[in-house]
Amino acid sequence: MRLQIRHETRYRYASPIAYAIQTLRLSPSPYDGLQILRWRVRGESSRELPWFIDGLGNLTHCHTVNQPHSSAAILVEGEVDTSVADGIVRGSTELLPPLYFVRSTELTAADPAIEELAALAAKEAAPLDRLHALMHAVRERIDYRLGATDVATTAAAALRNGAGVCQDHAHVFISAARLLGVPARYVSGYLWTGQGGESDAAHAWAEAYVDDLGWVGFDAANRVCPTEAYIRMSIGLDYWSAAPVRGVRRGVASEHLAVKVEVTQAGAEQ
């Protein structure tokens, strides 16, 4: 499937700020299920941004505005070819061993309720069946509801609230999978819904390491393993280490953030 992406982020400040710097994990890396045809990450000046590969293997750009400014922008445009991989990530460049991803973080720390979810999934004999059972259990316990959580919400808090978004589903799945002794990690990316138009956010899901298969994706928010409609971008232990955009600024001013994400199928009628 050929997919096109346009992701625009614009910042406006009530008064000029002196300086801002951001790390952008907004570029995919190729693997057997994804071929990059073109991809570009730009700032408000349309110049090419410097980039590096972080310790997790994510292609990371650096966006800096080193002068007083009252607005800034990030624009991502690209086109990829995806293919059916049954959620399995083959042919990816892996800089770290799977066991690195059994580490807990503040966002994925387990509590008794998450331990209960893990115990429920553990009743399945086969490792892959356990993970599928866990995926469905997470979705049954957490209703999809915009605005119920934010980027700092922990897995335990999301499960306790019983509502959240894809980030929360991924964190709870990761936390419980690690309790089962399964390496698990957070994935940030995009999803073509087939509906066209614009949305206000990207997507997120989890990957778990299964012997004889490797890394396998699980999107608990949609109860599926990723298909050719998914564009895999960055990985991390949790949202913070895989976040599409992170940064700091110097200056005191209220901020208005506008985000537009559009994922379309190339050649399809708009």
Phi and psi in degrees as GROMACS dihedral restraints (atoms count N, CA, C in turn):
[ dihedral_restraints ]
;  ai    aj    ak    al  type     phi  dphi    fc
    3     4     5     6     1   -96.3    20    10
    4     5     6     7     1   121.3    20    10
    6     7     8     9     1  -120.7    20    10
    7     8     9    10     1   143.4    20    10
    9    10    11    12     1  -116.7    20    10
   10    11    12    13     1   142.6    20    10
   12    13    14    15     1  -128.0    20    10
   13    14    15    16     1   135.8    20    10
   15    16    17    18     1  -134.5    20    10
   16    17    18    19     1   120.8    20    10
   18    19    20    21     1  -130.2    20    10
   19    20    21    22     1   112.6    20    10
   21    22    23    24     1  -117.5    20    10
   22    23    24    25     1   129.3    20    10
   24    25    26    27     1  -125.0    20    10
   25    26    27    28     1   125.4    20    10
   27    28    29    30     1  -126.8    20    10
   28    29    30    31     1   134.8    20    10
   30    31    32    33     1  -113.7    20    10
   31    32    33    34     1   136.8    20    10
   33    34    35    36     1  -132.0    20    10
   34    35    36    37     1   136.8    20    10
   36    37    38    39     1  -116.3    20    10
   37    38    39    40     1   143.2    20    10
   39    40    41    42     1   -62.6    20    10
   40    41    42    43     1   -30.9    20    10
   42    43    44    45     1  -143.6    20    10
   43    44    45    46     1   156.9    20    10
   45    46    47    48     1   -59.6    20    10
   46    47    48    49     1   140.1    20    10
   48    49    50    51     1  -106.5    20    10
   49    50    51    52     1   158.9    20    10
   51    52    53    54     1   -83.9    20    10
   52    53    54    55     1   -31.0    20    10
   54    55    56    57     1  -163.3    20    10
   55    56    57    58     1   146.3    20    10
   57    58    59    60     1  -149.6    20    10
   58    59    60    61     1   142.8    20    10
   60    61    62    63     1  -138.8    20    10
   61    62    63    64     1   138.6    20    10
   63    64    65    66     1  -138.3    20    10
   64    65    66    67     1   146.5    20    10
   66    67    68    69     1  -103.2    20    10
   67    68    69    70     1   132.1    20    10
   69    70    71    72     1  -117.8    20    10
   70    71    72    73     1   112.8    20    10
   72    73    74    75     1  -101.7    20    10
   73    74    75    76     1    74.5    20    10
   75    76    77    78     1  -124.6    20    10
   76    77    78    79     1    25.3    20    10
   78    79    80    81     1  -130.5    20    10
   79    80    81    82     1   134.9    20    10
   81    82    83    84     1   -77.9    20    10
   82    83    84    85     1   160.3    20    10
   84    85    86    87     1  -115.4    20    10
   85    86    87    88     1   141.0    20    10
   87    88    89    90     1   -71.5    20    10
   88    89    90    91     1   150.6    20    10
   90    91    92    93     1  -153.1    20    10
   91    92    93    94     1  -174.9    20    10
   93    94    95    96     1   -60.9    20    10
   94    95    96    97     1   -25.8    20    10
   96    97    98    99     1   -96.8    20    10
   97    98    99   100     1     3.6    20    10
   99   100   101   102     1  -150.0    20    10
  100   101   102   103     1   126.6    20    10
  102   103   104   105     1  -118.1    20    10
  103   104   105   106     1   130.8    20    10
  105   106   107   108     1   -91.3    20    10
  106   107   108   109     1   119.8    20    10
  108   109   110   111     1   -90.5    20    10
  109   110   111   112     1   -42.1    20    10
  111   112   113   114     1  -159.6    20    10
  112   113   114   115     1   149.5    20    10
  114   115   116   117     1  -160.2    20    10
  115   116   117   118     1   137.4    20    10
  117   118   119   120     1  -147.1    20    10
  118   119   120   121     1   134.5    20    10
  120   121   122   123     1  -121.0    20    10
  121   122   123   124     1   122.5    20    10
  123   124   125   126     1  -130.3    20    10
  124   125   126   127     1   159.5    20    10
  126   127   128   129     1   -98.8    20    10
  127   128   129   130     1  -168.8    20    10
  129   130   131   132     1   -64.7    20    10
  130   131   132   133     1   -22.8    20    10
  132   133   134   135     1   -88.0    20    10
  133   134   135   136     1    -1.6    20    10
  135   136   137   138     1    69.3    20    10
  136   137   138   139     1     8.4    20    10
  138   139   140   141     1   -78.5    20    10
  139   140   141   142     1   156.9    20    10
  141   142   143   144     1   -69.5    20    10
  142   143   144   145     1   138.3    20    10
  144   145   146   147     1   -96.3    20    10
  145   146   147   148     1   144.4    20    10
  147   148   149   150     1   -65.1    20    10
  148   149   150   151     1   152.7    20    10
  150   151   152   153     1  -142.8    20    10
  151   152   153   154     1   163.7    20    10
  153   154   155   156     1  -153.9    20    10
  154   155   156   157     1   166.4    20    10
  156   157   158   159     1   -99.4    20    10
  157   158   159   160     1   121.1    20    10
  159   160   161   162     1   -78.6    20    10
  160   161   162   163     1   179.3    20    10
  162   163   164   165     1   -66.6    20    10
  163   164   165   166     1   -14.5    20    10
  165   166   167   168     1   -96.7    20    10
  166   167   168   169     1    -3.9    20    10
  168   169   170   171     1    95.3    20    10
  169   170   171   172     1     7.8    20    10
  171   172   173   174     1   -81.9    20    10
  172   173   174   175     1   134.1    20    10
  174   175   176   177     1   -73.0    20    10
  175   176   177   178     1   118.9    20    10
  177   178   179   180     1  -125.4    20    10
  178   179   180   181     1   126.0    20    10
  180   181   182   183     1   -98.9    20    10
  181   182   183   184     1   156.1    20    10
  183   184   185   186     1  -116.1    20    10
  184   185   186   187     1   122.5    20    10
  186   187   188   189     1  -114.5    20    10
  187   188   189   190     1   117.3    20    10
  189   190   191   192     1  -127.7    20    10
  190   191   192   193     1   135.4    20    10
  192   193   194   195     1  -122.2    20    10
  193   194   195   196     1   102.8    20    10
  195   196   197   198     1  -104.4    20    10
  196   197   198   199     1    53.3    20    10
  198   199   200   201     1  -164.5    20    10
  199   200   201   202     1   159.7    20    10
  201   202   203   204     1   -58.1    20    10
  202   203   204   205     1   133.4    20    10
  204   205   206   207     1  -154.2    20    10
  205   206   207   208     1   149.8    20    10
  207   208   209   210     1  -111.5    20    10
  208   209   210   211     1     0.5    20    10
  210   211   212   213     1  -153.6    20    10
  211   212   213   214     1   156.8    20    10
  213   214   215   216     1  -155.9    20    10
  214   215   216   217     1   162.3    20    10
  216   217   218   219     1  -151.4    20    10
  217   218   219   220     1   153.3    20    10
  219   220   221   222     1  -130.9    20    10
  220   221   222   223     1   131.1    20    10
  222   223   224   225     1  -127.5    20    10
  223   224   225   226     1   125.0    20    10
  225   226   227   228     1  -114.6    20    10
  226   227   228   229     1   128.2    20    10
  228   229   230   231     1  -136.1    20    10
  229   230   231   232     1   134.7    20    10
  231   232   233   234     1  -164.6    20    10
  232   233   234   235     1   172.5    20    10
  234   235   236   237     1  -145.8    20    10
  235   236   237   238     1   134.4    20    10
  237   238   239   240     1  -135.7    20    10
  238   239   240   241     1   158.6    20    10
  240   241   242   243     1  -109.5    20    10
  241   242   243   244     1   124.1    20    10
  243   244   245   246     1  -113.3    20    10
  244   245   246   247     1   157.1    20    10
  246   247   248   249     1  -140.2    20    10
  247   248   249   250     1   161.7    20    10
  249   250   251   252     1   -67.4    20    10
  250   251   252   253     1   125.8    20    10
  252   253   254   255     1  -132.4    20    10
  253   254   255   256     1     7.6    20    10
  255   256   257   258     1    55.6    20    10
  256   257   258   259     1    31.7    20    10
  258   259   260   261     1    79.9    20    10
  259   260   261   262     1    -3.8    20    10
  261   262   263   264     1   -88.3    20    10
  262   263   264   265     1   132.0    20    10
  264   265   266   267     1   -99.2    20    10
  265   266   267   268     1    91.4    20    10
  267   268   269   270     1  -103.3    20    10
  268   269   270   271     1   145.4    20    10
  270   271   272   273     1    80.9    20    10
  271   272   273   274     1    11.6    20    10
  273   274   275   276     1   -84.1    20    10
  274   275   276   277     1   154.6    20    10
  276   277   278   279     1   -83.6    20    10
  277   278   279   280     1   119.5    20    10
  279   280   281   282     1  -114.0    20    10
  280   281   282   283     1   116.0    20    10
  282   283   284   285     1   -88.8    20    10
  283   284   285   286     1   -17.9    20    10
  285   286   287   288     1  -126.0    20    10
  286   287   288   289     1   148.9    20    10
  288   289   290   291     1   -71.0    20    10
  289   290   291   292     1   155.1    20    10
  291   292   293   294     1   -54.1    20    10
  292   293   294   295     1   -35.7    20    10
  294   295   296   297     1   -62.5    20    10
  295   296   297   298     1   -18.2    20    10
  297   298   299   300     1   -59.2    20    10
  298   299   300   301     1   -30.0    20    10
  300   301   302   303     1   -92.5    20    10
  301   302   303   304     1    20.6    20    10
  303   304   305   306     1   -96.5    20    10
  304   305   306   307     1    -3.1    20    10
  306   307   308   309     1   -68.2    20    10
  307   308   309   310     1   135.8    20    10
  309   310   311   312     1   -86.4    20    10
  310   311   312   313     1   154.3    20    10
  312   313   314   315     1  -129.8    20    10
  313   314   315   316     1   174.4    20    10
  315   316   317   318     1   -60.8    20    10
  316   317   318   319     1   -38.3    20    10
  318   319   320   321     1   -75.1    20    10
  319   320   321   322     1   -22.2    20    10
  321   322   323   324     1  -114.2    20    10
  322   323   324   325     1    13.3    20    10
  324   325   326   327     1   -62.5    20    10
  325   326   327   328     1   136.1    20    10
  327   328   329   330     1   -84.2    20    10
  328   329   330   331     1   154.8    20    10
  330   331   332   333     1  -133.1    20    10
  331   332   333   334     1   179.2    20    10
  333   334   335   336     1   -56.6    20    10
  334   335   336   337     1   -34.7    20    10
  336   337   338   339     1   -67.4    20    10
  337   338   339   340     1   -38.3    20    10
  339   340   341   342     1   -71.2    20    10
  340   341   342   343     1   -35.8    20    10
  342   343   344   345     1   -60.4    20    10
  343   344   345   346     1   -36.7    20    10
  345   346   347   348     1   -65.2    20    10
  346   347   348   349     1   -41.2    20    10
  348   349   350   351     1   -61.8    20    10
  349   350   351   352     1   -43.8    20    10
  351   352   353   354     1   -62.9    20    10
  352   353   354   355     1   -41.6    20    10
  354   355   356   357     1   -64.0    20    10
  355   356   357   358     1   -35.9    20    10
  357   358   359   360     1   -64.9    20    10
  358   359   360   361     1   -44.2    20    10
  360   361   362   363     1   -67.9    20    10
  361   362   363   364     1   -31.6    20    10
  363   364   365   366     1   -65.1    20    10
  364   365   366   367     1   -12.9    20    10
  366   367   368   369     1   -68.2    20    10
  367   368   369   370     1   -21.9    20    10
  369   370   371   372     1   -75.4    20    10
  370   371   372   373     1   136.4    20    10
  372   373   374   375     1   -75.3    20    10
  373   374   375   376     1   -43.9    20    10
  375   376   377   378     1   -84.0    20    10
  376   377   378   379     1   138.2    20    10
  378   379   380   381     1   -54.8    20    10
  379   380   381   382     1   -43.1    20    10
  381   382   383   384     1   -67.4    20    10
  382   383   384   385     1   -37.6    20    10
  384   385   386   387     1   -64.5    20    10
  385   386   387   388     1   -35.8    20    10
  387   388   389   390     1   -61.8    20    10
  388   389   390   391     1   -42.4    20    10
  390   391   392   393     1   -70.2    20    10
  391   392   393   394     1   -37.3    20    10
  393   394   395   396     1   -65.6    20    10
  394   395   396   397     1   -40.9    20    10
  396   397   398   399     1   -63.3    20    10
  397   398   399   400     1   -40.1    20    10
  399   400   401   402     1   -64.2    20    10
  400   401   402   403     1   -43.5    20    10
  402   403   404   405     1   -56.0    20    10
  403   404   405   406     1   -47.7    20    10
  405   406   407   408     1   -68.6    20    10
  406   407   408   409     1   -36.3    20    10
  408   409   410   411     1   -65.1    20    10
  409   410   411   412     1   -39.7    20    10
  411   412   413   414     1   -62.2    20    10
  412   413   414   415     1   -45.7    20    10
  414   415   416   417     1   -66.4    20    10
  415   416   417   418     1   -33.2    20    10
  417   418   419   420     1   -68.7    20    10
  418   419   420   421     1   -29.6    20    10
  420   421   422   423     1   -89.2    20    10
  421   422   423   424     1   -21.2    20    10
  423   424   425   426     1  -123.6    20    10
  424   425   426   427     1   109.7    20    10
  426   427   428   429     1   -72.5    20    10
  427   428   429   430     1   145.0    20    10
  429   430   431   432     1   -80.7    20    10
  430   431   432   433     1   116.9    20    10
  432   433   434   435     1  -149.1    20    10
  433   434   435   436     1   114.5    20    10
  435   436   437   438     1   -65.1    20    10
  436   437   438   439     1   139.9    20    10
  438   439   440   441     1    85.8    20    10
  439   440   441   442     1    -4.9    20    10
  441   442   443   444     1   -78.2    20    10
  442   443   444   445     1   -22.5    20    10
  444   445   446   447     1  -138.8    20    10
  445   446   447   448     1   176.1    20    10
  447   448   449   450     1  -137.6    20    10
  448   449   450   451     1  -175.3    20    10
  450   451   452   453     1   -67.3    20    10
  451   452   453   454     1   -16.5    20    10
  453   454   455   456     1   -95.7    20    10
  454   455   456   457     1     0.5    20    10
  456   457   458   459     1   -70.5    20    10
  457   458   459   460     1   130.3    20    10
  459   460   461   462     1   -81.7    20    10
  460   461   462   463     1   164.1    20    10
  462   463   464   465     1   -58.9    20    10
  463   464   465   466     1   -44.1    20    10
  465   466   467   468     1   -62.3    20    10
  466   467   468   469     1   -41.5    20    10
  468   469   470   471     1   -67.9    20    10
  469   470   471   472     1   -39.7    20    10
  471   472   473   474     1   -63.6    20    10
  472   473   474   475     1   -42.3    20    10
  474   475   476   477     1   -66.6    20    10
  475   476   477   478     1   -39.0    20    10
  477   478   479   480     1   -64.8    20    10
  478   479   480   481     1   -38.6    20    10
  480   481   482   483     1   -72.2    20    10
  481   482   483   484     1   -28.2    20    10
  483   484   485   486     1    74.9    20    10
  484   485   486   487     1    15.1    20    10
  486   487   488   489     1  -154.1    20    10
  487   488   489   490     1   150.2    20    10
  489   490   491   492     1   173.8    20    10
  490   491   492   493     1  -163.6    20    10
  492   493   494   495     1  -122.9    20    10
  493   494   495   496     1  -172.3    20    10
  495   496   497   498     1   -57.1    20    10
  496   497   498   499     1   -35.4    20    10
  498   499   500   501     1   -58.2    20    10
  499   500   501   502     1   -42.1    20    10
  501   502   503   504     1   -70.7    20    10
  502   503   504   505     1   -41.2    20    10
  504   505   506   507     1   -58.8    20    10
  505   506   507   508     1   -42.7    20    10
  507   508   509   510     1   -64.9    20    10
  508   509   510   511     1   -43.9    20    10
  510   511   512   513     1   -63.2    20    10
  511   512   513   514     1   -42.4    20    10
  513   514   515   516     1   -67.2    20    10
  514   515   516   517     1   -42.8    20    10
  516   517   518   519     1   -58.9    20    10
  517   518   519   520     1   -46.9    20    10
  519   520   521   522     1   -60.7    20    10
  520   521   522   523     1   -46.2    20    10
  522   523   524   525     1   -59.3    20    10
  523   524   525   526     1   -47.2    20    10
  525   526   527   528     1   -69.2    20    10
  526   527   528   529     1   -39.2    20    10
  528   529   530   531     1   -60.9    20    10
  529   530   531   532     1   -41.2    20    10
  531   532   533   534     1   -64.8    20    10
  532   533   534   535     1   -33.8    20    10
  534   535   536   537     1   -63.3    20    10
  535   536   537   538     1   -29.4    20    10
  537   538   539   540     1   -81.0    20    10
  538   539   540   541     1     2.0    20    10
  540   541   542   543     1    82.3    20    10
  541   542   543   544     1    14.7    20    10
  543   544   545   546     1  -101.7    20    10
  544   545   546   547     1   123.0    20    10
  546   547   548   549     1   -58.2    20    10
  547   548   549   550     1   133.7    20    10
  549   550   551   552     1  -144.5    20    10
  550   551   552   553     1   146.3    20    10
  552   553   554   555     1  -144.0    20    10
  553   554   555   556     1   162.2    20    10
  555   556   557   558     1   -90.6    20    10
  556   557   558   559     1   141.2    20    10
  558   559   560   561     1  -127.0    20    10
  559   560   561   562     1   129.9    20    10
  561   562   563   564     1  -106.3    20    10
  562   563   564   565     1   140.1    20    10
  564   565   566   567     1  -172.2    20    10
  565   566   567   568     1  -155.8    20    10
  567   568   569   570     1  -128.4    20    10
  568   569   570   571     1   157.3    20    10
  570   571   572   573     1  -136.0    20    10
  571   572   573   574     1   125.7    20    10
  573   574   575   576     1   -84.3    20    10
  574   575   576   577     1   118.3    20    10
  576   577   578   579     1   -89.5    20    10
  577   578   579   580     1   -13.2    20    10
  579   580   581   582     1    83.3    20    10
  580   581   582   583     1     1.5    20    10
  582   583   584   585     1   -98.3    20    10
  583   584   585   586     1   -15.7    20    10
  585   586   587   588     1    73.0    20    10
  586   587   588   589     1   179.1    20    10
  588   589   590   591     1    80.7    20    10
  589   590   591   592     1  -168.3    20    10
  591   592   593   594     1  -112.7    20    10
  592   593   594   595     1   151.2    20    10
  594   595   596   597     1  -124.9    20    10
  595   596   597   598     1   175.5    20    10
  597   598   599   600     1  -108.4    20    10
  598   599   600   601     1    13.5    20    10
  600   601   602   603     1  -159.9    20    10
  601   602   603   604     1   163.9    20    10
  603   604   605   606     1   -89.4    20    10
  604   605   606   607     1  -155.9    20    10
  606   607   608   609     1  -132.2    20    10
  607   608   609   610     1   167.1    20    10
  609   610   611   612     1  -150.6    20    10
  610   611   612   613     1   149.8    20    10
  612   613   614   615     1  -154.5    20    10
  613   614   615   616     1  -171.7    20    10
  615   616   617   618     1  -122.1    20    10
  616   617   618   619     1   158.8    20    10
  618   619   620   621     1  -127.3    20    10
  619   620   621   622     1   140.6    20    10
  621   622   623   624     1  -125.2    20    10
  622   623   624   625     1   146.5    20    10
  624   625   626   627     1   -91.9    20    10
  625   626   627   628     1   122.5    20    10
  627   628   629   630     1  -118.4    20    10
  628   629   630   631     1   125.5    20    10
  630   631   632   633     1   -54.8    20    10
  631   632   633   634     1   140.0    20    10
  633   634   635   636     1    74.7    20    10
  634   635   636   637     1    -8.5    20    10
  636   637   638   639     1  -117.0    20    10
  637   638   639   640     1   -36.5    20    10
  639   640   641   642     1    93.9    20    10
  640   641   642   643     1  -150.4    20    10
  642   643   644   645     1   -76.8    20    10
  643   644   645   646     1   131.1    20    10
  645   646   647   648     1  -127.4    20    10
  646   647   648   649     1   132.7    20    10
  648   649   650   651     1   -85.0    20    10
  649   650   651   652     1   146.3    20    10
  651   652   653   654     1  -138.4    20    10
  652   653   654   655     1   114.4    20    10
  654   655   656   657     1  -101.5    20    10
  655   656   657   658     1    90.7    20    10
  657   658   659   660     1   -65.0    20    10
  658   659   660   661     1   -30.3    20    10
  660   661   662   663     1   -60.1    20    10
  661   662   663   664     1   -33.9    20    10
  663   664   665   666     1  -112.0    20    10
  664   665   666   667     1     4.3    20    10
  666   667   668   669     1    59.1    20    10
  667   668   669   670     1    36.1    20    10
  669   670   671   672     1  -141.3    20    10
  670   671   672   673     1   160.1    20    10
  672   673   674   675     1   -83.1    20    10
  673   674   675   676     1   144.7    20    10
  675   676   677   678     1   -54.0    20    10
  676   677   678   679     1   139.5    20    10
  678   679   680   681     1  -109.7    20    10
  679   680   681   682     1  -168.6    20    10
  681   682   683   684     1   -70.0    20    10
  682   683   684   685     1    -6.9    20    10
  684   685   686   687     1   -82.9    20    10
  685   686   687   688     1    -2.8    20    10
  687   688   689   690     1  -101.1    20    10
  688   689   690   691     1   140.3    20    10
  690   691   692   693     1  -118.0    20    10
  691   692   693   694     1   109.9    20    10
  693   694   695   696     1   -83.2    20    10
  694   695   696   697     1   128.8    20    10
  696   697   698   699     1  -112.6    20    10
  697   698   699   700     1   -79.1    20    10
  699   700   701   702     1  -123.2    20    10
  700   701   702   703     1   158.9    20    10
  702   703   704   705     1  -125.0    20    10
  703   704   705   706     1   159.4    20    10
  705   706   707   708     1  -170.9    20    10
  706   707   708   709     1   176.1    20    10
  708   709   710   711     1   -68.6    20    10
  709   710   711   712     1   -28.7    20    10
  711   712   713   714     1  -161.3    20    10
  712   713   714   715     1  -170.3    20    10
  714   715   716   717     1   -56.4    20    10
  715   716   717   718     1   -43.7    20    10
  717   718   719   720     1   -62.6    20    10
  718   719   720   721     1   -37.1    20    10
  720   721   722   723     1   -85.1    20    10
  721   722   723   724     1    -7.8    20    10
  723   724   725   726     1  -118.3    20    10
  724   725   726   727     1     6.9    20    10
  726   727   728   729     1   -55.7    20    10
  727   728   729   730     1   133.0    20    10
  729   730   731   732     1   -58.0    20    10
  730   731   732   733     1   -38.3    20    10
  732   733   734   735     1  -138.3    20    10
  733   734   735   736     1   127.3    20    10
  735   736   737   738     1  -139.1    20    10
  736   737   738   739     1   145.2    20    10
  738   739   740   741     1  -172.3    20    10
  739   740   741   742     1   178.4    20    10
  741   742   743   744     1  -135.7    20    10
  742   743   744   745     1   159.7    20    10
  744   745   746   747     1  -140.5    20    10
  745   746   747   748     1   158.0    20    10
  747   748   749   750     1  -115.4    20    10
  748   749   750   751     1   117.5    20    10
  750   751   752   753     1   138.7    20    10
  751   752   753   754     1   154.0    20    10
  753   754   755   756     1  -114.3    20    10
  754   755   756   757     1   113.6    20    10
  756   757   758   759     1  -166.6    20    10
  757   758   759   760     1   146.8    20    10
  759   760   761   762     1   -69.8    20    10
  760   761   762   763     1   149.0    20    10
  762   763   764   765     1  -120.4    20    10
  763   764   765   766     1   139.5    20    10
  765   766   767   768     1  -115.4    20    10
  766   767   768   769     1   123.8    20    10
  768   769   770   771     1  -113.7    20    10
  769   770   771   772     1   129.8    20    10
  771   772   773   774     1  -125.7    20    10
  772   773   774   775     1   124.9    20    10
  774   775   776   777     1  -124.4    20    10
  775   776   777   778     1   132.4    20    10
  777   778   779   780     1  -129.0    20    10
  778   779   780   781     1   126.0    20    10
  780   781   782   783     1  -122.2    20    10
  781   782   783   784     1   125.7    20    10
  783   784   785   786     1  -129.4    20    10
  784   785   786   787     1   120.4    20    10
  786   787   788   789     1  -119.3    20    10
  787   788   789   790     1   121.1    20    10
  789   790   791   792     1  -130.1    20    10
  790   791   792   793     1   155.6    20    10
  792   793   794   795     1   -87.3    20    10
  793   794   795   796     1   124.6    20    10
  795   796   797   798     1   -61.5    20    10
  796   797   798   799     1   132.3    20    10
  798   799   800   801     1    88.1    20    10
  799   800   801   802     1   -11.4    20    10
  801   802   803   804     1   -80.7    20    10
  802   803   804   805     1   152.5    20    10
  804   805   806   807     1   -69.6    20    10
  805   806   807   808     1   135.3    20    10
